[in-house]
Amino acid sequence: MCLTDFNYDSDSTLVRYVGVERQWTDYDVLAVLEAVPYFEELGDDLGEGRTAYGKSSSSGSGGGKSHGLNTTVLVGYEVEVENSGAGFETTIENNFTWATNVSRSIEHSVDYENNSGENAVVVYRVPVLVYTYRNLSDGKDMTVMKTLPPHTSIVSVEEYNEEAVAYRLEPIAEDRLAEAGNPFSYRSHVSQITNAGGSDALVSKSGWSELTGKGNIEKTISVTDETEKSFEYELSVNVVAWKKIGGAKVGGGAGYTFTKTRSKMNGTGTEHSGSVNSPKADGYGFSWNFAMWNMTLNGKKVPALGYLVKDVSAPSSPPRDLAVETLTSTGATLTWSAGSRPAEEYRIYRVIEGTTRPHAFVGAVSGTKNSFELNDLAGDVSYTFVARGCTNGVESVDSSSISFTTPKENGTNYIQVSTVADQTVRPGEDAVFSATVLKSDPKTRLRGKMYATRPA
């Protein structure tokens, strides 16, 4: 049932409500948040380190009233002579004002923080309610749209680039941001910023700070725009009376003043901040400062928040992806891939828990090698090894460790499978699992099955 005024003269359009549907605008980018500088091999536990972008809006109104009273006492004397005269006057005034001012302001703010150890993007899209109505005269449908507040989320740059083409977005090129976990890849001066959107970068005036590994240093750049409009009305009434007696002049007066004011305030602001609390170790360090600039992306200027880094010092990178390739009762082959900083040699250590020297040196190979042969191992024994990069006698921190158990010496075939990590995917996507399978006899044939379970 629909209640409406009757269309007496057929000059209105009568429609019937059909339904409402929620639709979405295309995704767009709100801000780009560069990763806090840190050394990958020291871990990505950034503590309170973060890159943050905040937006705020404020509105307010104010008004005031005032009442004023003044009194005047006048005393004077005049002397008149032919063609001239002289005299004096003294005025004493008293003013009294009673005023009341009332103001009210509302501020809304939102912050987006990146403490993931990866470069990140703040994206958003706007929901739109589309109402459909049917014209009762010609049967055609008409729509009315209502825009709702935007929905925002934070994704890594890697995820953004993977989906950019599908959502008609411009990918973020590698040279626009530093490589997360590699302080050497950050720019040291604003002139090295690529694609600054045609505007000058803003750099924190606090100066350079050193990586200490203790406490947290945060630097903030705020930009605020405020507008205030006001109106003032004033009414003033004054009465003065005096009397002249001989040459004396005596009088007085009183007055009343009323004032009323109204004002409206509106403001918008953005806050950009970066804080560094990255892990530290002997031989590792850098100096940093916070900066922001505009990045041209998807045809418009997008705020980008990042870092300037200089005086970076670090030993060679430890090898990555340490693994065991072949395994027998008396030996094994360790393999790895080179880190971002080359090493003169790689040193292998056995980890022995519960001893005064938990790392026992095993051997070393040239930095151009990516494998090491372990010999003279005992059968049916668990081993753990790590590797370090070394240049000029200065070693890196440990690589990730690798643990395995050698097969028994009686020649029984031995198979060991590494832990398989759980995977969670969206409906329709593929789940990829990986595991390392070790076997003592190369001729051993393996069969595998996969079982999928659904969450309860």
N, C-alpha and C positions, 0 to 999 in steps of 0.2 A: 504494500500500500504506500502511496506517495501523496503527501499533503502539499498543495501548491495553490497559489492564486488562480482563479479561473481566467483563461485567456479570452476576454470579451471580444477584442478587436483583432485577434489572430496576428498580433505583431510580435509574439514571443516564440522561442523555440522550445518545444517540449521534448524532453529526453527521458530515457529510462536507464537506471544504473545497471550495468552488465557485470562488472567485476574489477578487481584490482590485481596488478602483477608487479613484483619487485624486479627491476632490471638494474644493471650496473654499467657505469662508464668504464672506459679503458683504464688500465693501470697507468699511473704516472709516478715520477720520482719526487719526493719531498726534500731529501738531503742525502749526501754521501758521507759516510763516517769511516775514515781511515783507521786501521788497527793501531793500537798503542805500540810503539817500538819495543821489541824484546828479542832476545836470542832464542831461537827455536830449541836448541839443545838444552837450554836451562829450564824448559817447561813453559807452558802457557798459563800458569797460575798467576794471573795479573793482580791478585789482591783487589784493591780498590781502584786500580787503573782502569780508565774508561775514556771513550770519546763520546760526548753528549751534545745533543741539539735540542733546544727548548723553544717553545713558542708561547706567548702570552697575549691576552687581550684584556683591556680594562675599560670600564665605563662608569661614569658617576655623574651626580648632579649635586648642586648646592644652592642654598638660598639664605638670605639674611634680611633682618629688619632692624632699624635703629631709630630711636626717638631722641631728639635733642632739645634742650631748653637753655636759653641764654638770657642773662640780665645785664643791663648797662646803666651806669651812673655817670652823668656828665656834669662837670663843674667848670665854669669859665668866667672871664671878665673882659669887657671890651671898653675901650676909651676912644671916643671919636673927636677929632679936631678938624678945623677947616682944611679941606683938601687932603686929609690923611687920617689914619687911625691905627690903633694897636690893640692887642689883646692876647689872651691865652685860653686854651681849653685842656681839660684833663678828663680822660674817659677810662672808666674801670669796667671791665667785662668779666662775667662769670659764665662758663659753659658746662653743661651737664649732658652726658650722652648715655643712653641705655641701648645695648645692641644684643641681638641674638642671631647666631649663625648656625646653620644645620647643613651637613654634607653627608653623602653616602656614595660609596664606590664598591664595585664588584670586579674581581679579577679572576680570570680563568687561565690555567697554564697546563702544559703537557711537556714531558721530557722524553727523549728517545736516547737510550744509552747503548753503546757497543762495547762490551767487555769480553767478546768471544775469542779474541786472538786472531780474527779474520777481518778483512775489509768488508764493510756492510753497507746496505742501501735501505733507506726508509722509503717504502712505496705506499701508495694509497689509491683507492678507487671510491667513487661516490655512488651510493645506492639511490635509485630513483623509483618512486611509486608511480605507476602508470594506471590511471583510472580510465575505464572505458565506459562510454555512455552511448545509447542508441537513439538516434533521431527518430521520433515517432511519426514525423511527416514523410520522410523519404526512406527510412529503414537503414540509413548509413550510420556507421560507427564514428564516434569522435573521441579523442583522448585528451586528458588533462594530466600533466606531470607535476610531481612535487619532489623537490630535491631534499634529501636527508643529510645529516652530518657525515663527513667522510670516514671510511674505515682504513686504518693504517696498520702496517706490519713491518718488521725488520727481517731482511734476508741477507745472506752473504752475497758478495759480488759474484762469486762462482755460480750460485743458484740463479741470481738475476740474469747473468749472461746466458745460461742454459735456456731460460724461458723467454729471453728478450724478443727473439724473432717471432715466436708464437703470439706474443702480445703486442706486436708492432712497436717495440721499444728499441732504442739505440743501445747496443752493447757498450760497456765501459772498457776502453782499450787498456792494455797492461801498463803502458807508459804514463797513464794518468795518476796512478796510485803506486805506493811502495809495495814491495813484496812482504807480506806478513811474516814475522819471525826473522827478518834479515835487516838489521839496522843500516847496513852498508847501502841498501837500495833506496833509502830516503834522500830527498833533496836536502842540501845544506843551506840554500839561499832561495828567496822567493823568485829570483830570476829563473830558477830551474823548474818552476811549476809549469806544466804543460796544460794548455787549454784553460786559461784563467778567466774565460768569459768576457774578455775585454775590460776588466776592472782590476784595480790594484788589490793585492792581497793585504789583509790585516794581520799583523803579527803582535803577539802579546808583548806589552811594554815591560814586563817583569824581567826580561833578559833570559840568558841561557841557564839551564839547570843540569846538574850532573846526576847520572844514575847512581843511586846509593844502595838500593836493595833494602832500605829501611824507611819506614814512614811513607807518606804519600804527598806529592806535590801536585796541586791543581791550579790551572791557569784558565781564566775566563775572559771572554770578549762579549760584551753586551751591546746591543743596538736597540734603541727605544725611540719611538715616534709618538708624540702627544699633541693633542689639539684641544683647546679650551675656548668655548664661546660664552660670553657673559653679557648681561643686560643690567643697567642700573637706572633707577628712577629716584629723583630727589625733589622734595617739596620744602620750601623755606618761606617762613612768614616772620617779618620783623616789624615792630612798632616802636617809634621813638617820639617822645614829647619833651618839650623844654619851655622854660619861661625866662624872660629877661626882666630883671628888676634893677633899675638904674643901669649901672655898667656890669652888673653881675648876671651871669647866665647859668641857670640850673635846670637839669633835666634828667630823664631816665628812659629806659626802653626795655623791651622784652621780646624774645623771639622763640619760634618753634621750628624744628627741622625734622622731617621724616624721610628716611631713605630705605629703599627696597632693592635687593639685588637677586639675580638668578644666574646660574652658570651651569654648563654641561661640559663634561670632560670625556674624551675618548683617547685611548692609547693602544698601541701594539708594540710588541717587543720580541726580540729573538736573543737567546743566550747560547753561546758556543763555548764549550769547555773541553779541556783535555787534562787528564791526570795520569801520571806514570808511577807505578809501583812494581816494576818488573823485577824478576829474580836476578841476582847478581852472584858472580863467582870470581875468584882470582883471575886476573888477566882479561876480564870482560868489562867494558864500560863505554859510555858515550855521553855527549851533552845534547840537550834537546830544548826546543821551544815550540809553542803552539801557534798555529796559523789557521786562517780561514780564507777562502776565496770562492768565486763563482765559477762553476763548471758548466759549460754549454752542453746540454744533454736533452735529446728529444725536442730540439728547436727552441729551448728556453734556458734561462740561467737558473742553476740549482746550487744552493750553498754546499760547499765541500769543506769538511773539517779534517785537518791533518797536522803533520809535524815537520819541523826542520830538525835535522840530526847531523851532528858533526863530531869530530874527534873520536871516531869509533875505533875501539881496540878489542881484538879477540884473537885467540889462537886459531889453529886450523880447525875446521869442522870435524866432529866425530863422524864416522861412517854411518850411513842410514841403512835401515832394513837388514840388520844383521840376522842371518839365517844359517841353518845347517843343511847342506845339500846331500851328502852321502854319509852313511853311518855304519860302522862295523863294530865288532867287539873290541878292537884295538885302535881305532882311529875314526876321524870325521873330517869333513871339509866345511869350513866356514866361508860364507860369501856375504857380500855387502855391495852397496852402491856409494859413490863418492858424495860428500856433502857439498854445500855451496862454496866453501873456502877450501882450496886444495891443500894437501898435506905432503910433506916430504916422505913420510912413511906412516904406516899404520901399525900400532902396537897392540898385541893381544894379551889379555889378562884373564886368569882364572879367578873367579869369585869364590872365596872360601869363608863361609859365615862362621862367626864365633872364634876368630883368631885375632891376634894383635895386628896382623897385616892381612886384611881380607882380600887384597888383590895381589896375586902371584904372577909375575911376568912370565909369559910363555915364549914369545918370539915377536919378530917384526918383519914386515915386507915393504917394498917400495910403494910410494904413494900412487904409482901407476897401476898397481895390482888391485884386484877386487876379490881375492880369495886367499885362504891360509889353510895349510894341511896340519891337522892335529894328529900326532902319533903317540905311541906308547901309552894308550889309554887302557884302563882295566875294564873287564867285562862286568855287566850288570851293576854299573855305578852311575849315579846321577852327577852331571857336570853343569856348571853355569859359567859362561864366558861373556866378556865385554871387549870392546875395541876402542882405541883412542887415536885421533889424528895427532901428529907431532911434526913440528917444524922448528928448526934451530934449538932443539932440545926442550921446547915448551909444548906441553901436552894439552889437549882439549879435555873437556869433561867426558865421562863415560858415554858410550853409545847405549842404546837399549840393549838389554841382556838377552841371551839365548840359552835355554836350558834343555837338556836332553838326557836320556838314560841309554847307555850302551847295551847291546844285546849280550846274552850270556855267551860264555866262551865255548859251549858245546856245539855251536853251529846251528842251533835252532833259529829258524827264520823269525825275525823280530820286526814288528810294525808299530810305529808310533804316529799318532795323528794329533796335530796341535789343536788348541781350543778354537772352536768355531763361534764367532760372535753372532748374537741374535741380530736380526734385521727387521725393521718395521717400515712398511711402504704403504702408499695410498692405494686404494682400489684401482686396478687396471695397470699398475706399474710392476716392473720386474724386480725381484729380490735377488741380489748377487751374494753368494757365500764363497768364502775361500778358506782353505786349510792347507797346511804343510804335512805331507805324508812321508815318513821316513821308513825305509826298509833295508834290512841288512843284506839281503840277497837280491841283486838286480833282476833275477829271473822270476822273482815272486810276482804273481799276477794278483791284481786288486780288483775288487768289485765294490760298488757303492750304491746305496739307496738314499733317497731323500724323503723325509716325512714332513708334511705341512700341517700345522695346527691352527685353528682359529681361536681368537680370544673368547673366553667364556662370556 
